[in-house]
């Protein structure tokens, strides 16, 4: 994720800033659309099954081979 492009990363507990970000997204249709498209693109390219499943398989193989 890229802060401000396809989502926001705020400090844990910073409720005021987190609330402000949500309000901005809900009140600015253009920002919402732009960020939604970017987030979907990130999800489809970085977290697609073709990419993620081999990572999990390698991790499980590493864990099992170290037993």
PDB file of N, H, CA, C and O in Angstrom:
ATOM      1  N   UNK A   1       0.829  -1.169   0.000  1.00  0.00           N
ATOM      2  CA  UNK A   1       0.000   0.000   0.000  1.00  0.00           C
ATOM      3  C   UNK A   1       0.881   1.243   0.000  1.00  0.00           C
ATOM      4  O   UNK A   1       1.932   1.280   0.640  1.00  0.00           O
ATOM      5  N   UNK A   2       0.440   2.238  -0.717  1.00  0.00           N
ATOM      6  H   UNK A   2      -0.413   2.208  -1.237  1.00  0.00           H
ATOM      7  CA  UNK A   2       1.136   3.514  -0.761  1.00  0.00           C
ATOM      8  C   UNK A   2       0.252   4.563  -0.093  1.00  0.00           C
ATOM      9  O   UNK A   2      -0.835   4.884  -0.574  1.00  0.00           O
ATOM     10  N   UNK A   3       0.743   5.085   1.023  1.00  0.00           N
ATOM     11  H   UNK A   3       1.625   4.824   1.413  1.00  0.00           H
ATOM     12  CA  UNK A   3      -0.026   6.059   1.808  1.00  0.00           C
ATOM     13  C   UNK A   3      -0.469   7.228   0.932  1.00  0.00           C
ATOM     14  O   UNK A   3       0.334   7.846   0.233  1.00  0.00           O
ATOM     15  N   UNK A   4      -1.763   7.511   0.991  1.00  0.00           N
ATOM     16  H   UNK A   4      -2.415   7.009   1.559  1.00  0.00           H
ATOM     17  CA  UNK A   4      -2.310   8.634   0.241  1.00  0.00           C
ATOM     18  C   UNK A   4      -2.661   8.319  -1.196  1.00  0.00           C
ATOM     19  O   UNK A   4      -3.320   9.115  -1.864  1.00  0.00           O
ATOM     20  N   UNK A   5      -2.229   7.168  -1.679  1.00  0.00           N
ATOM     21  H   UNK A   5      -1.693   6.521  -1.137  1.00  0.00           H
ATOM     22  CA  UNK A   5      -2.521   6.800  -3.065  1.00  0.00           C
ATOM     23  C   UNK A   5      -3.621   5.747  -3.134  1.00  0.00           C
ATOM     24  O   UNK A   5      -4.603   5.918  -3.856  1.00  0.00           O
ATOM     25  N   UNK A   6      -3.458   4.665  -2.388  1.00  0.00           N
ATOM     26  H   UNK A   6      -2.660   4.526  -1.801  1.00  0.00           H
ATOM     27  CA  UNK A   6      -4.463   3.602  -2.401  1.00  0.00           C
ATOM     28  C   UNK A   6      -4.946   3.272  -0.988  1.00  0.00           C
ATOM     29  O   UNK A   6      -5.535   2.217  -0.753  1.00  0.00           O
ATOM     30  N   UNK A   7      -4.697   4.157  -0.083  1.00  0.00           N
ATOM     31  H   UNK A   7      -4.219   5.014  -0.274  1.00  0.00           H
ATOM     32  CA  UNK A   7      -5.143   3.994   1.292  1.00  0.00           C
ATOM     33  C   UNK A   7      -4.379   4.933   2.201  1.00  0.00           C
ATOM     34  O   UNK A   7      -3.561   5.734   1.749  1.00  0.00           O
ATOM     35  N   UNK A   8      -4.655   4.823   3.475  1.00  0.00           N
ATOM     36  H   UNK A   8      -5.319   4.172   3.842  1.00  0.00           H
ATOM     37  CA  UNK A   8      -3.965   5.657   4.461  1.00  0.00           C
ATOM     38  C   UNK A   8      -3.414   4.788   5.574  1.00  0.00           C
ATOM     39  O   UNK A   8      -4.055   3.826   6.000  1.00  0.00           O
ATOM     40  N   UNK A   9      -2.241   5.126   6.036  1.00  0.00           N
ATOM     41  H   UNK A   9      -1.721   5.907   5.690  1.00  0.00           H
ATOM     42  CA  UNK A   9      -1.638   4.486   7.199  1.00  0.00           C
ATOM     43  C   UNK A   9      -1.450   5.558   8.254  1.00  0.00           C
ATOM     44  O   UNK A   9      -0.717   6.523   8.044  1.00  0.00           O
ATOM     45  N   UNK A  10      -2.099   5.392   9.366  1.00  0.00           N
ATOM     46  H   UNK A  10      -2.695   4.607   9.537  1.00  0.00           H
ATOM     47  CA  UNK A  10      -1.987   6.357  10.458  1.00  0.00           C
ATOM     48  C   UNK A  10      -1.503   5.645  11.706  1.00  0.00           C
ATOM     49  O   UNK A  10      -1.593   4.423  11.819  1.00  0.00           O
ATOM     50  N   UNK A  11      -1.000   6.412  12.619  1.00  0.00           N
ATOM     51  H   UNK A  11      -0.926   7.405  12.527  1.00  0.00           H
ATOM     52  CA  UNK A  11      -0.515   5.845  13.874  1.00  0.00           C
ATOM     53  C   UNK A  11      -1.677   5.205  14.631  1.00  0.00           C
ATOM     54  O   UNK A  11      -2.795   5.720  14.634  1.00  0.00           O
ATOM     55  N   UNK A  12      -1.391   4.080  15.266  1.00  0.00           N
ATOM     56  H   UNK A  12      -0.482   3.661  15.263  1.00  0.00           H
ATOM     57  CA  UNK A  12      -2.390   3.412  16.088  1.00  0.00           C
ATOM     58  C   UNK A  12      -2.845   4.383  17.169  1.00  0.00           C
ATOM     59  O   UNK A  12      -2.030   4.994  17.860  1.00  0.00           O
ATOM     60  N   UNK A  13      -4.150   4.511  17.303  1.00  0.00           N
ATOM     61  H   UNK A  13      -4.812   4.015  16.742  1.00  0.00           H
ATOM     62  CA  UNK A  13      -4.709   5.372  18.325  1.00  0.00           C
ATOM     63  C   UNK A  13      -4.974   6.797  17.891  1.00  0.00           C
ATOM     64  O   UNK A  13      -5.597   7.556  18.634  1.00  0.00           O
ATOM     65  N   UNK A  14      -4.521   7.184  16.711  1.00  0.00           N
ATOM     66  H   UNK A  14      -4.015   6.568  16.108  1.00  0.00           H
ATOM     67  CA  UNK A  14      -4.760   8.550  16.243  1.00  0.00           C
ATOM     68  C   UNK A  14      -6.149   8.616  15.620  1.00  0.00           C
ATOM     69  O   UNK A  14      -6.303   8.720  14.404  1.00  0.00           O
ATOM     70  N   UNK A  15      -7.130   8.554  16.468  1.00  0.00           N
ATOM     71  H   UNK A  15      -7.005   8.469  17.457  1.00  0.00           H
ATOM     72  CA  UNK A  15      -8.520   8.482  16.030  1.00  0.00           C
ATOM     73  C   UNK A  15      -8.940   9.758  15.303  1.00  0.00           C
ATOM     74  O   UNK A  15      -9.709   9.702  14.344  1.00  0.00           O
ATOM     75  N   UNK A  16      -8.444  10.895  15.749  1.00  0.00           N
ATOM     76  H   UNK A  16      -7.819  10.941  16.528  1.00  0.00           H
ATOM     77  CA  UNK A  16      -8.820  12.160  15.112  1.00  0.00           C
ATOM     78  C   UNK A  16      -8.379  12.179  13.645  1.00  0.00           C
ATOM     79  O   UNK A  16      -9.157  12.557  12.770  1.00  0.00           O
ATOM     80  N   UNK A  17      -7.151  11.778  13.380  1.00  0.00           N
ATOM     81  H   UNK A  17      -6.519  11.471  14.091  1.00  0.00           H
ATOM     82  CA  UNK A  17      -6.667  11.775  11.999  1.00  0.00           C
ATOM     83  C   UNK A  17      -7.352  10.690  11.178  1.00  0.00           C
ATOM     84  O   UNK A  17      -7.693  10.914  10.016  1.00  0.00           O
ATOM     85  N   UNK A  18      -7.554   9.523  11.770  1.00  0.00           N
ATOM     86  H   UNK A  18      -7.277   9.341  12.714  1.00  0.00           H
ATOM     87  CA  UNK A  18      -8.251   8.456  11.060  1.00  0.00           C
ATOM     88  C   UNK A  18      -9.670   8.892  10.697  1.00  0.00           C
ATOM     89  O   UNK A  18     -10.140   8.632   9.589  1.00  0.00           O
ATOM     90  N   UNK A  19     -10.344   9.547  11.625  1.00  0.00           N
ATOM     91  H   UNK A  19      -9.963   9.758  12.525  1.00  0.00           H
ATOM     92  CA  UNK A  19     -11.701  10.039  11.363  1.00  0.00           C
ATOM     93  C   UNK A  19     -11.694  11.079  10.254  1.00  0.00           C
ATOM     94  O   UNK A  19     -12.565  11.069   9.384  1.00  0.00           O
ATOM     95  N   UNK A  20     -10.720  11.971  10.281  1.00  0.00           N
ATOM     96  H   UNK A  20     -10.012  11.979  10.987  1.00  0.00           H
ATOM     97  CA  UNK A  20     -10.624  13.001   9.244  1.00  0.00           C
ATOM     98  C   UNK A  20     -10.433  12.372   7.868  1.00  0.00           C
ATOM     99  O   UNK A  20     -11.010  12.835   6.884  1.00  0.00           O
ATOM    100  N   UNK A  21      -9.627  11.321   7.801  1.00  0.00           N
ATOM    101  H   UNK A  21      -9.159  10.944   8.601  1.00  0.00           H
ATOM    102  CA  UNK A  21      -9.405  10.632   6.509  1.00  0.00           C
ATOM    103  C   UNK A  21     -10.701  10.017   5.990  1.00  0.00           C
ATOM    104  O   UNK A  21     -11.016  10.125   4.806  1.00  0.00           O
ATOM    105  N   UNK A  22     -11.448   9.371   6.880  1.00  0.00           N
ATOM    106  H   UNK A  22     -11.192   9.283   7.843  1.00  0.00           H
ATOM    107  CA  UNK A  22     -12.709   8.746   6.478  1.00  0.00           C
ATOM    108  C   UNK A  22     -13.699   9.807   6.012  1.00  0.00           C
ATOM    109  O   UNK A  22     -14.367   9.632   4.993  1.00  0.00           O
ATOM    110  N   UNK A  23     -13.792  10.897   6.751  1.00  0.00           N
ATOM    111  H   UNK A  23     -13.249  11.039   7.579  1.00  0.00           H
ATOM    112  CA  UNK A  23     -14.699  11.981   6.363  1.00  0.00           C
ATOM    113  C   UNK A  23     -14.308  12.547   5.001  1.00  0.00           C
ATOM    114  O   UNK A  23     -15.173  12.826   4.171  1.00  0.00           O
ATOM    115  N   UNK A  24     -13.016  12.715   4.772  1.00  0.00           N
ATOM    116  H   UNK A  24     -12.313  12.489   5.446  1.00  0.00           H
ATOM    117  CA  UNK A  24     -12.547  13.218   3.472  1.00  0.00           C
ATOM    118  C   UNK A  24     -12.954  12.275   2.352  1.00  0.00           C
ATOM    119  O   UNK A  24     -13.417  12.722   1.302  1.00  0.00           O
ATOM    120  N   UNK A  25     -12.787  10.984   2.562  1.00  0.00           N
ATOM    121  H   UNK A  25     -12.411  10.621   3.414  1.00  0.00           H
ATOM    122  CA  UNK A  25     -13.162  10.012   1.532  1.00  0.00           C
ATOM    123  C   UNK A  25     -14.666  10.002   1.272  1.00  0.00           C
ATOM    124  O   UNK A  25     -15.107   9.857   0.132  1.00  0.00           O
ATOM    125  N   UNK A  26     -15.445  10.158   2.337  1.00  0.00           N
ATOM    126  H   UNK A  26     -15.087  10.276   3.263  1.00  0.00           H
ATOM    127  CA  UNK A  26     -16.899  10.129   2.188  1.00  0.00           C
ATOM    128  C   UNK A  26     -17.466  11.425   1.610  1.00  0.00           C
ATOM    129  O   UNK A  26     -18.549  11.423   1.025  1.00  0.00           O
ATOM    130  N   UNK A  27     -16.752  12.511   1.769  1.00  0.00           N
ATOM    131  H   UNK A  27     -15.872  12.513   2.244  1.00  0.00           H
ATOM    132  CA  UNK A  27     -17.286  13.786   1.312  1.00  0.00           C
ATOM    133  C   UNK A  27     -16.692  14.264  -0.020  1.00  0.00           C
ATOM    134  O   UNK A  27     -17.162  15.252  -0.584  1.00  0.00           O
ATOM    135  N   UNK A  28     -15.686  13.587  -0.513  1.00  0.00           N
ATOM    136  H   UNK A  28     -15.304  12.784  -0.055  1.00  0.00           H
ATOM    137  CA  UNK A  28     -15.051  13.986  -1.777  1.00  0.00           C
ATOM    138  C   UNK A  28     -15.153  12.821  -2.760  1.00  0.00           C
ATOM    139  O   UNK A  28     -14.357  11.882  -2.724  1.00  0.00           O
ATOM    140  N   UNK A  29     -16.138  12.907  -3.625  1.00  0.00           N
ATOM    141  H   UNK A  29     -16.784  13.669  -3.655  1.00  0.00           H
ATOM    142  CA  UNK A  29     -16.404  11.803  -4.557  1.00  0.00           C
ATOM    143  C   UNK A  29     -15.215  11.513  -5.464  1.00  0.00           C
ATOM    144  O   UNK A  29     -14.927  10.355  -5.767  1.00  0.00           O
ATOM    145  N   UNK A  30     -14.533  12.553  -5.892  1.00  0.00           N
ATOM    146  H   UNK A  30     -14.767  13.494  -5.646  1.00  0.00           H
ATOM    147  CA  UNK A  30     -13.381  12.344  -6.785  1.00  0.00           C
ATOM    148  C   UNK A  30     -12.246  11.629  -6.057  1.00  0.00           C
ATOM    149  O   UNK A  30     -11.651  10.698  -6.598  1.00  0.00           O
ATOM    150  N   UNK A  31     -11.945  12.061  -4.837  1.00  0.00           N
ATOM    151  H   UNK A  31     -12.429  12.818  -4.397  1.00  0.00           H
ATOM    152  CA  UNK A  31     -10.922  11.389  -4.030  1.00  0.00           C
ATOM    153  C   UNK A  31     -11.299   9.937  -3.791  1.00  0.00           C
ATOM    154  O   UNK A  31     -10.464   9.041  -3.913  1.00  0.00           O
ATOM    155  N   UNK A  32     -12.559   9.709  -3.449  1.00  0.00           N
ATOM    156  H   UNK A  32     -13.238  10.436  -3.350  1.00  0.00           H
ATOM    157  CA  UNK A  32     -13.037   8.345  -3.200  1.00  0.00           C
ATOM    158  C   UNK A  32     -12.863   7.469  -4.433  1.00  0.00           C
ATOM    159  O   UNK A  32     -12.371   6.345  -4.334  1.00  0.00           O
ATOM    160  N   UNK A  33     -13.261   7.975  -5.585  1.00  0.00           N
ATOM    161  H   UNK A  33     -13.660   8.889  -5.665  1.00  0.00           H
ATOM    162  CA  UNK A  33     -13.151   7.198  -6.824  1.00  0.00           C
ATOM    163  C   UNK A  33     -11.693   6.906  -7.173  1.00  0.00           C
ATOM    164  O   UNK A  33     -11.343   5.778  -7.519  1.00  0.00           O
ATOM    165  N   UNK A  34     -10.855   7.924  -7.079  1.00  0.00           N
ATOM    166  H   UNK A  34     -11.139   8.841  -6.798  1.00  0.00           H
ATOM    167  CA  UNK A  34      -9.435   7.759  -7.408  1.00  0.00           C
ATOM    168  C   UNK A  34      -8.774   6.750  -6.482  1.00  0.00           C
ATOM    169  O   UNK A  34      -8.059   5.857  -6.938  1.00  0.00           O
ATOM    170  N   UNK A  35      -9.012   6.894  -5.178  1.00  0.00           N
ATOM    171  H   UNK A  35      -9.592   7.619  -4.809  1.00  0.00           H
ATOM    172  CA  UNK A  35      -8.376   5.996  -4.228  1.00  0.00           C
ATOM    173  C   UNK A  35      -8.950   4.581  -4.328  1.00  0.00           C
ATOM    174  O   UNK A  35      -8.225   3.600  -4.167  1.00  0.00           O
ATOM    175  N   UNK A  36     -10.254   4.482  -4.595  1.00  0.00           N
ATOM    176  H   UNK A  36     -10.843   5.279  -4.726  1.00  0.00           H
ATOM    177  CA  UNK A  36     -10.874   3.163  -4.757  1.00  0.00           C
ATOM    178  C   UNK A  36     -10.271   2.411  -5.939  1.00  0.00           C
ATOM    179  O   UNK A  36      -9.968   1.223  -5.834  1.00  0.00           O
ATOM    180  N   UNK A  37     -10.101   3.098  -7.055  1.00  0.00           N
ATOM    181  H   UNK A  37     -10.347   4.064  -7.140  1.00  0.00           H
ATOM    182  CA  UNK A  37      -9.502   2.462  -8.236  1.00  0.00           C
ATOM    183  C   UNK A  37      -8.062   2.032  -7.959  1.00  0.00           C
ATOM    184  O   UNK A  37      -7.644   0.941  -8.345  1.00  0.00           O
ATOM    185  N   UNK A  38      -7.318   2.898  -7.291  1.00  0.00           N
ATOM    186  H   UNK A  38      -7.658   3.785  -6.977  1.00  0.00           H
ATOM    187  CA  UNK A  38      -5.928   2.558  -6.974  1.00  0.00           C
ATOM    188  C   UNK A  38      -5.858   1.378  -6.005  1.00  0.00           C
ATOM    189  O   UNK A  38      -5.004   0.503  -6.150  1.00  0.00           O
ATOM    190  N   UNK A  39      -6.750   1.355  -5.021  1.00  0.00           N
ATOM    191  H   UNK A  39      -7.444   2.066  -4.903  1.00  0.00           H
ATOM    192  CA  UNK A  39      -6.760   0.253  -4.049  1.00  0.00           C
ATOM    193  C   UNK A  39      -7.128  -1.062  -4.729  1.00  0.00           C
ATOM    194  O   UNK A  39      -6.542  -2.104  -4.436  1.00  0.00           O
ATOM    195  N   UNK A  40      -8.087  -1.010  -5.624  1.00  0.00           N
ATOM    196  H   UNK A  40      -8.563  -0.164  -5.862  1.00  0.00           H
ATOM    197  CA  UNK A  40      -8.470  -2.233  -6.353  1.00  0.00           C
ATOM    198  C   UNK A  40      -7.310  -2.732  -7.202  1.00  0.00           C
ATOM    199  O   UNK A  40      -7.033  -3.931  -7.247  1.00  0.00           O
ATOM    200  N   UNK A  41      -6.640  -1.814  -7.870  1.00  0.00           N
ATOM    201  H   UNK A  41      -6.865  -0.840  -7.834  1.00  0.00           H
ATOM    202  CA  UNK A  41      -5.494  -2.193  -8.694  1.00  0.00           C
ATOM    203  C   UNK A  41      -4.406  -2.843  -7.816  1.00  0.00           C
ATOM    204  O   UNK A  41      -3.838  -3.869  -8.190  1.00  0.00           O
ATOM    205  N   UNK A  42      -4.127  -2.255  -6.675  1.00  0.00           N
ATOM    206  H   UNK A  42      -4.588  -1.422  -6.371  1.00  0.00           H
ATOM    207  CA  UNK A  42      -3.132  -2.823  -5.753  1.00  0.00           C
ATOM    208  C   UNK A  42      -3.547  -4.219  -5.312  1.00  0.00           C
ATOM    209  O   UNK A  42      -2.733  -5.143  -5.306  1.00  0.00           O
ATOM    210  N   UNK A  43      -4.806  -4.369  -4.946  1.00  0.00           N
ATOM    211  H   UNK A  43      -5.467  -3.618  -4.951  1.00  0.00           H
ATOM    212  CA  UNK A  43      -5.293  -5.674  -4.487  1.00  0.00           C
ATOM    213  C   UNK A  43      -5.172  -6.727  -5.583  1.00  0.00           C
ATOM    214  O   UNK A  43      -4.764  -7.858  -5.321  1.00  0.00           O
ATOM    215  N   UNK A  44      -5.525  -6.356  -6.799  1.00  0.00           N
ATOM    216  H   UNK A  44      -5.857  -5.437  -7.012  1.00  0.00           H
ATOM    217  CA  UNK A  44      -5.492  -7.322  -7.899  1.00  0.00           C
ATOM    218  C   UNK A  44      -4.075  -7.669  -8.340  1.00  0.00           C
ATOM    219  O   UNK A  44      -3.836  -8.789  -8.790  1.00  0.00           O
ATOM    220  N   UNK A  45      -3.144  -6.753  -8.226  1.00  0.00           N
ATOM    221  H   UNK A  45      -3.338  -5.843  -7.861  1.00  0.00           H
ATOM    222  CA  UNK A  45      -1.790  -7.011  -8.708  1.00  0.00           C
ATOM    223  C   UNK A  45      -0.861  -7.539  -7.615  1.00  0.00           C
ATOM    224  O   UNK A  45      -0.033  -8.410  -7.882  1.00  0.00           O
ATOM    225  N   UNK A  46      -0.984  -7.034  -6.406  1.00  0.00           N
ATOM    226  H   UNK A  46      -1.656  -6.326  -6.188  1.00  0.00           H
ATOM    227  CA  UNK A  46      -0.067  -7.448  -5.342  1.00  0.00           C
ATOM    228  C   UNK A  46      -0.576  -8.625  -4.529  1.00  0.00           C
ATOM    229  O   UNK A  46       0.218  -9.370  -3.954  1.00  0.00           O
ATOM    230  N   UNK A  47      -1.892  -8.802  -4.473  1.00  0.00           N
ATOM    231  H   UNK A  47      -2.537  -8.197  -4.940  1.00  0.00           H
ATOM    232  CA  UNK A  47      -2.460  -9.816  -3.597  1.00  0.00           C
ATOM    233  C   UNK A  47      -3.310 -10.830  -4.352  1.00  0.00           C
ATOM    234  O   UNK A  47      -4.163 -11.488  -3.758  1.00  0.00           O
ATOM    235  N   UNK A  48      -3.085 -10.961  -5.653  1.00  0.00           N
ATOM    236  H   UNK A  48      -2.391 -10.426  -6.136  1.00  0.00           H
ATOM    237  CA  UNK A  48      -3.829 -11.932  -6.437  1.00  0.00           C
ATOM    238  C   UNK A  48      -3.373 -13.348  -6.070  1.00  0.00           C
ATOM    239  O   UNK A  48      -2.260 -13.545  -5.583  1.00  0.00           O
ATOM    240  N   UNK A  49      -4.228 -14.306  -6.304  1.00  0.00           N
ATOM    241  H   UNK A  49      -5.132 -14.146  -6.700  1.00  0.00           H
ATOM    242  CA  UNK A  49      -3.928 -15.685  -5.914  1.00  0.00           C
ATOM    243  C   UNK A  49      -2.691 -16.223  -6.624  1.00  0.00           C
ATOM    244  O   UNK A  49      -1.949 -17.017  -6.047  1.00  0.00           O
ATOM    245  N   UNK A  50      -2.458 -15.804  -7.867  1.00  0.00           N
ATOM    246  H   UNK A  50      -3.061 -15.159  -8.336  1.00  0.00           H
ATOM    247  CA  UNK A  50      -1.289 -16.294  -8.602  1.00  0.00           C
ATOM    248  C   UNK A  50       0.014 -15.846  -7.937  1.00  0.00           C
ATOM    249  O   UNK A  50       1.050 -16.493  -8.093  1.00  0.00           O
ATOM    250  N   UNK A  51      -0.041 -14.762  -7.214  1.00  0.00           N
ATOM    251  H   UNK A  51      -0.882 -14.237  -7.087  1.00  0.00           H
ATOM    252  CA  UNK A  51       1.145 -14.232  -6.537  1.00  0.00           C
ATOM    253  C   UNK A  51       1.244 -14.720  -5.090  1.00  0.00           C
ATOM    254  O   UNK A  51       2.322 -15.099  -4.630  1.00  0.00           O
ATOM    255  N   UNK A  52       0.134 -14.710  -4.389  1.00  0.00           N
ATOM    256  H   UNK A  52      -0.741 -14.402  -4.763  1.00  0.00           H
ATOM    257  CA  UNK A  52       0.129 -15.003  -2.959  1.00  0.00           C
ATOM    258  C   UNK A  52       0.264 -16.493  -2.658  1.00  0.00           C
ATOM    259  O   UNK A  52       1.008 -16.867  -1.752  1.00  0.00           O
ATOM    260  N   UNK A  53      -0.428 -17.340  -3.385  1.00  0.00           N
ATOM    261  H   UNK A  53      -1.033 -17.037  -4.122  1.00  0.00           H
ATOM    262  CA  UNK A  53      -0.403 -18.777  -3.080  1.00  0.00           C
ATOM    263  C   UNK A  53       1.011 -19.349  -3.152  1.00  0.00           C
ATOM    264  O   UNK A  53       1.393 -20.089  -2.245  1.00  0.00           O
ATOM    265  N   UNK A  54       1.805 -19.050  -4.172  1.00  0.00           N
ATOM    266  H   UNK A  54       1.495 -18.448  -4.909  1.00  0.00           H
ATOM    267  CA  UNK A  54       3.178 -19.566  -4.167  1.00  0.00           C
ATOM    268  C   UNK A  54       3.995 -19.070  -2.961  1.00  0.00           C
ATOM    269  O   UNK A  54       4.845 -19.800  -2.451  1.00  0.00           O
ATOM    270  N   UNK A  55       3.747 -17.856  -2.514  1.00  0.00           N
ATOM    271  H   UNK A  55       3.057 -17.263  -2.928  1.00  0.00           H
ATOM    272  CA  UNK A  55       4.449 -17.356  -1.321  1.00  0.00           C
ATOM    273  C   UNK A  55       4.087 -18.181  -0.094  1.00  0.00           C
ATOM    274  O   UNK A  55       4.966 -18.544   0.688  1.00  0.00           O
ATOM    275  N   UNK A  56       2.807 -18.479   0.082  1.00  0.00           N
ATOM    276  H   UNK A  56       2.093 -18.184  -0.554  1.00  0.00           H
ATOM    277  CA  UNK A  56       2.380 -19.314   1.202  1.00  0.00           C
ATOM    278  C   UNK A  56       2.952 -20.720   1.087  1.00  0.00           C
ATOM    279  O   UNK A  56       3.403 -21.295   2.078  1.00  0.00           O
ATOM    280  N   UNK A  57       2.934 -21.270  -0.115  1.00  0.00           N
ATOM    281  H   UNK A  57       2.568 -20.803  -0.920  1.00  0.00           H
ATOM    282  CA  UNK A  57       3.466 -22.618  -0.302  1.00  0.00           C
ATOM    283  C   UNK A  57       4.947 -22.688   0.067  1.00  0.00           C
ATOM    284  O   UNK A  57       5.383 -23.624   0.736  1.00  0.00           O
ATOM    285  N   UNK A  58       5.718 -21.691  -0.374  1.00  0.00           N
ATOM    286  H   UNK A  58       5.364 -20.930  -0.918  1.00  0.00           H
ATOM    287  CA  UNK A  58       7.143 -21.671  -0.015  1.00  0.00           C
ATOM    288  C   UNK A  58       7.331 -21.530   1.491  1.00  0.00           C
ATOM    289  O   UNK A  58       8.205 -22.171   2.075  1.00  0.00           O
ATOM    290  N   UNK A  59       6.515 -20.697   2.111  1.00  0.00           N
ATOM    291  H   UNK A  59       5.805 -20.177   1.636  1.00  0.00           H
ATOM    292  CA  UNK A  59       6.601 -20.519   3.560  1.00  0.00           C
ATOM    293  C   UNK A  59       6.313 -21.834   4.273  1.00  0.00           C
ATOM    294  O   UNK A  59       7.065 -22.233   5.163  1.00  0.00           O
ATOM    295  N   UNK A  60       5.231 -22.512   3.891  1.00  0.00           N
ATOM    296  H   UNK A  60       4.620 -22.188   3.168  1.00  0.00           H
ATOM    297  CA  UNK A  60       4.880 -23.791   4.518  1.00  0.00           C
ATOM    298  C   UNK A  60       5.979 -24.835   4.290  1.00  0.00           C
ATOM    299  O   UNK A  60       6.306 -25.602   5.196  1.00  0.00           O
ATOM    300  N   UNK A  61       6.543 -24.864   3.087  1.00  0.00           N
ATOM    301  H   UNK A  61       6.277 -24.242   2.351  1.00  0.00           H
ATOM    302  CA  UNK A  61       7.630 -25.801   2.809  1.00  0.00           C
ATOM    303  C   UNK A  61       8.840 -25.511   3.697  1.00  0.00           C
ATOM    304  O   UNK A  61       9.471 -26.435   4.209  1.00  0.00           O
ATOM    305  N   UNK A  62       9.161 -24.240   3.878  1.00  0.00           N
ATOM    306  H   UNK A  62       8.648 -23.489   3.462  1.00  0.00           H
ATOM    307  CA  UNK A  62      10.272 -23.856   4.755  1.00  0.00           C
ATOM    308  C   UNK A  62      10.012 -24.283   6.202  1.00  0.00           C
ATOM    309  O   UNK A  62      10.901 -24.806   6.874  1.00  0.00           O
ATOM    310  N   UNK A  63       8.796 -24.056   6.664  1.00  0.00           N
ATOM    311  H   UNK A  63       8.074 -23.632   6.118  1.00  0.00           H
ATOM    312  CA  UNK A  63       8.451 -24.421   8.039  1.00  0.00           C
ATOM    313  C   UNK A  63       8.514 -25.931   8.215  1.00  0.00           C
ATOM    314  O   UNK A  63       9.059 -26.416   9.206  1.00  0.00           O
ATOM    315  N   UNK A  64       7.965 -26.673   7.269  1.00  0.00           N
ATOM    316  H   UNK A  64       7.522 -26.278   6.464  1.00  0.00           H
ATOM    317  CA  UNK A  64       7.955 -28.128   7.394  1.00  0.00           C
ATOM    318  C   UNK A  64       9.352 -28.730   7.257  1.00  0.00           C
ATOM    319  O   UNK A  64       9.659 -29.734   7.901  1.00  0.00           O
ATOM    320  N   UNK A  65      10.178 -28.142   6.446  1.00  0.00           N
ATOM    321  H   UNK A  65       9.929 -27.326   5.923  1.00  0.00           H
ATOM    322  CA  UNK A  65      11.531 -28.690   6.280  1.00  0.00           C
ATOM    323  C   UNK A  65      12.423 -28.385   7.471  1.00  0.00           C
ATOM    324  O   UNK A  65      13.454 -29.034   7.650  1.00  0.00           O
ATOM    325  N   UNK A  66      12.044 -27.405   8.294  1.00  0.00           N
ATOM    326  H   UNK A  66      11.206 -26.878   8.149  1.00  0.00           H
ATOM    327  CA  UNK A  66      12.862 -27.089   9.468  1.00  0.00           C
ATOM    328  C   UNK A  66      12.458 -27.907  10.687  1.00  0.00           C
ATOM    329  O   UNK A  66      13.044 -27.751  11.758  1.00  0.00           O
ATOM    330  N   UNK A  67      11.469 -28.774  10.535  1.00  0.00           N
ATOM    331  H   UNK A  67      10.993 -28.900   9.664  1.00  0.00           H
ATOM    332  CA  UNK A  67      10.990 -29.598  11.671  1.00  0.00           C
ATOM    333  C   UNK A  67      11.883 -30.790  11.901  1.00  0.00           C
ATOM    334  O   UNK A  67      11.632 -31.584  12.808  1.00  0.00           O
TER     335      UNK A  67
END
